[in-house]
Amino acid sequence: MTRLTGRALRLTVYIGEDDIWHHKPLYTEIVHRAHAAGLAGASVFRGIEGFGASSRIHTSRLLSLSEDLPVAVVVVDTEERIRAFLPRLDELVTEGLVTLDDCEVIRYVGRAEENGESDVKGKNSL
């Protein structure tokens, strides 16, 4: 498992829930690529309402015609590892927003480690 403390970068990819990459959700592909790259963790957050460059409002309200809700994929790791990962996003994110923010990791411990066990199954996420 990657040890991560101190200064880090937070990569956030804002896309639509209905965005697809090779017949599966784009957010799934981003998470799988981050995992394959050995990054510290990735999480996907589903928004309830928002708009982007298209200025079209997407919402979860019942009477709305839009179901393509906003999704944020957040990845945190060292600056070097995040910047090395960016080219892997180039072919994936054709619409959306990609941001980088400095952050500080205070604690990064998996569930198994809290209990004094090793992380055998590798089920860490942000």
Phi and psi in degrees as a GROMACS rama.xvg file:
@    title "Ramachandran Plot"
@    xaxis  label "Phi"
@    yaxis  label "Psi"
@TYPE xy
-70.5898  132.035  THR-2
-90.7028  132.186  ARG-3
-142.143  115.793  LEU-4
-146.646  158.3  THR-5
82.7779  -149.668  GLY-6
-63.7282  139.467  ARG-7
-153.328  175.728  ALA-8
-117.788  141.522  LEU-9
-107.872  118.226  ARG-10
-97.4857  125.242  LEU-11
-123.892  127.534  THR-12
-114.181  116.022  VAL-13
-99.0359  118.559  TYR-14
-139.893  -178.014  ILE-15
-96.1652  147.117  GLY-16
-59.3444  -31.7436  GLU-17
-87.9168  -0.113191  ASP-18
-65.7934  134.511  ASP-19
-120.368  145.295  ILE-20
-131.42  111.233  TRP-21
50.4381  54.0866  HIS-22
69.9739  15.9003  HIS-23
-138.239  161.37  LYS-24
-57.8822  138.169  PRO-25
-59.8397  -39.5867  LEU-26
-61.254  -33.5946  TYR-27
-64.4336  -43.532  THR-28
-63.2846  -40.9144  GLU-29
-63.1342  -45.4585  ILE-30
-61.7235  -43.641  VAL-31
-65.9295  -37.6135  HIS-32
-67.9823  -37.925  ARG-33
-63.9022  -41.1373  ALA-34
-64.2144  -46.2341  HIS-35
-62.8595  -30.1222  ALA-36
-79.1057  -4.60987  ALA-37
77.1464  21.5359  GLY-38
-69.9219  159.979  LEU-39
-63.3062  -33.4806  ALA-40
174.115  162.037  GLY-41
-148.487  144.04  ALA-42
-136.703  149.341  SER-43
-114.157  129.822  VAL-44
-119.092  128.258  PHE-45
-94.4164  126.311  ARG-46
-85.0361  160.734  GLY-47
-101.502  -15.9321  ILE-48
-167.075  147.525  GLU-49
174.176  175.401  GLY-50
-149.858  160.656  PHE-51
-132.907  -145.39  GLY-52
-60.1256  -28.3062  ALA-53
-76.4208  -12.4586  SER-54
64.1086  13.2811  SER-55
-89.2989  125.742  ARG-56
-80.8425  129.775  ILE-57
-111.188  132.377  HIS-58
-146.048  158.435  THR-59
-96.6672  1.69048  SER-60
-61.1633  142.906  ARG-61
-56.9442  -39.0763  LEU-62
-84.7956  0.920267  LEU-63
-79.2364  147.809  SER-64
-85.4197  -16.8117  LEU-65
-87.6163  131.517  SER-66
-119.373  -5.92226  GLU-67
-79.4272  76.4622  ASP-68
-71.2575  155.425  LEU-69
-70.2289  145.615  PRO-70
-132.823  138.23  VAL-71
-118.826  125.075  ALA-72
-102.261  120.422  VAL-73
-114.772  128.172  VAL-74
-128.146  132.364  VAL-75
-124.269  131.755  VAL-76
-165.532  -172.491  ASP-77
-66.0815  157.412  THR-78
-57.9668  -43.7948  GLU-79
-59.7539  -45.4369  GLU-80
-70.8124  -39.0853  ARG-81
-65.6066  -46.2231  ILE-82
-64.0018  -33.6911  ARG-83
-68.2278  -26.5557  ALA-84
-80.5854  -24.5408  PHE-85
-52.8127  -42.5853  LEU-86
-59.4301  -26.1132  PRO-87
-70.4233  -18.361  ARG-88
-86.5639  -22.6653  LEU-89
-52.7906  -46.3162  ASP-90
-76.6552  -20.7023  GLU-91
-84.4234  -47.0686  LEU-92
-94.7135  93.1417  VAL-93
-94.6413  -21.6223  THR-94
-136.391  139.525  GLU-95
133.096  -161.314  GLY-96
-139.005  134.862  LEU-97
-121.776  125.994  VAL-98
-127.22  155.389  THR-99
-125.033  135.787  LEU-100
-133.906  139.893  ASP-101
-69.8  142.296  ASP-102
-148.71  171.116  CYS-103
-124.476  125.065  GLU-104
-86.2789  120.427  VAL-105
-91.4043  -42.5483  ILE-106
-148.306  134.619  ARG-107
-142.554  94.1551  TYR-108
-137.921  132.549  VAL-109
-78.9166  164.252  GLY-110
-57.5307  -45.2742  ARG-111
-62.3952  -36.67  ALA-112
-68.4785  -32.7337  GLU-113
-62.3441  -30.1554  GLU-114
-92.5431  7.37842  ASN-115
80.5066  10.9068  GLY-116
-102.168  161.49  GLU-117
-81.9045  158.377  SER-118
-86.2818  75.0114  ASP-119
-63.7944  -41.9557  VAL-120
-86.0926  -10.6721  LYS-121
66.7106  37.3516  GLY-122
-98.7287  42.7455  LYS-123
-87.5635  141.948  ASN-124
-144.137  171.133  SER-125
